[in-house]
Amino acid sequence: MKQKWKGGTLLAPVPAVMVSCKCDNINNGKPNIITVAWTGTLCSDPPKTYVSIRPERFSYDIIKESGEFVINLPTVETVKALDFCGVKSGRETDKFEQMGLTPDKGFAVDAPVIRQCPVALECKVTDIVKLGSHDMFIADIVCVDVEDKYVENSKLRLDKCGLLTYAHGEYFSLGKKLGSFGYSVMKKKTAERKRSTQNKKK
């Protein structure tokens, strides 16, 4: 039997990411990081994403004025930095320095890429939607930065990146693989062939 609760943000798990941003006219051009869990995929073609941010957050004006940001996927090794960047304000704290993170130059935007994150999505804002407590920055994903060591035979091995997730105020490392897209309708011979190929790679 289920209880009836009022509507709330109980979608879980969700990605928790470090969003890096920079604006020459704000904070003397120094980059900042904001931790965001309200993010996701909006469209495949063209590739579009979003981040929802409260207007009072320090990074809000940086992203609004620059029109750019980078979504950096954190790992279990960077979970402390992920949390720190969500509870400390860039108005008083240099989060890159405090957490020992390295701002690298991106390929397509001026906002920095966090070196310690294996994957980063460089984004350019196309729309800002006012929703209430948060405004949604809709953006084109103009470039994806991928760490060399996680690419095998031209395939990105996200399973080896040590990614994490967030659920109702807590961080979790990803657990056991349960299946892959389409496995529920896959023919038996195809499934056996895929398993054989995966075992050889291990």
C-alpha positions, 0 to 999 in steps of 0.5 A: 500500500502506498501513501499519498504525499504532496507533489515534490522533487523526489525523482531519484537517483539524479546526476550530481555534477559540477558546473564550471563557469566564468565571466570576465565582468564578474569576480575579476574573471575568476572561474567558479563551480556550482554543484547542480543536481537539477540537470539532464538531457533535453534532446538528442539532435541537436544535443541539448541539456539544461541546468536549473539554478536559483537566481540568488546563487553566485553562479547564476549571473555568471552563466546568464551574462557569459551565456556559457557553462561546462557540466563536469561529471564527478567521480567517487574520488571527487565527491568531497569537492562535489559536496563542497562546491554545493555548500560554499559560495564563490562570493567568498571562496575560490573553490578551485583552489580550496579543493585542489581542482584544476581549471583547464581551457575548453575546446569551444567555450571560455568557461573552464573544464575541470581536469579531475573530471573524466567527462565534460560537456561544454555548453552554450545557453540558448534560452532561460526559462523562469520556473519559480524557485529556479530558472532553467538554462537550456543549452546546446552541448557544443563539445564533449571533452573525454579523458583519453584513458577511458576510450577503448577502440573508439568507445567511451568506457563510462563504466570505468570512470567511477561515476556517482549519483545523488538521491534525496541528499545522499551520494552513491557510487554506481553499483552492479550492472543489471543490463544494457539498453534493449537487453529485454528483447535481445535474441539469445544468440546475440546476448551470448555473443555480447557476453563473450566479447565483454569477457574477452575485454576484461 
